[in-house]
């Protein structure tokens, strides 16, 4: 299961999306997430679907590789859909049994929320799969640089996010190794009721946390040994510069978001 998590992993390819400035992709991801919550009808989600399909095809990342990350949040999607299905009030009751009640509004909300969650994971995966952690760090730091005028530690925030993204695939691999080692010793992570399976996770979580803290301590010592003092006065080996393709990307995002706002105001 942990092998299915694609968040924080980079998929190398030569595509227009890979060559975009990371600031464009960060802004595009923000616009895309915002657009997901501006619609409540089928037409709106059709527009988002067309946009997402075009971006995925342009990225040259296999669609099967992107949706692979959905398996890791399958439980979350089911729980979210059930909560919206049974807890949404409405006038048209489709099913009722005791305190459980399904309404037409609940079915619509559950469907829309499930689609939003799927699109959210797939859309944000495009950014992480087409952008290296170093590019994400530089792009985020550059985009948030105006906040440094009001004493916001922009470089520290960007560094924390970069380290977190780097640790995700490392911890996933470490978890897989520990699970195989514990399974060889007789541990069972798949069978039994919820309480038994929860107890079975203890031999997995304890060594995983120990390994994570050890890696964090080694990283802190390595940064101190190299006299790391933050971002003040540091220069970039590869400074970010906008190119013609980046301005085209901003134009596409402006047209997309402008169309969404107009549909929301006049058509939705």
Buried (B, 14 or more C-beta within 10 A) or exposed (E): EEEBBBBBBBBEEEBBBBEBBBBBBBBBBBBBBEBBEBBEEEEBBEBBEEBBEEBBEBBBBEEEEBBBBBEBBEEEBEEBBEBBBBEBEBEEEEEEEEEEBBBEBBBBBBBBBBBBBBBBBBBBBBBBBBBBBBBBBBBBBBBBBEEBEEEEBBBEBBBEBBBEBBBBBEBBEBBEEBBEEBEEEEBEBEEEEEEEEEEBBEBBEEBBEEBBEEBEEEEEEEEEEEEEEEBEEEEEEEEBEEEEEBEEBBEBBEEBBEBBBEBBEEEB
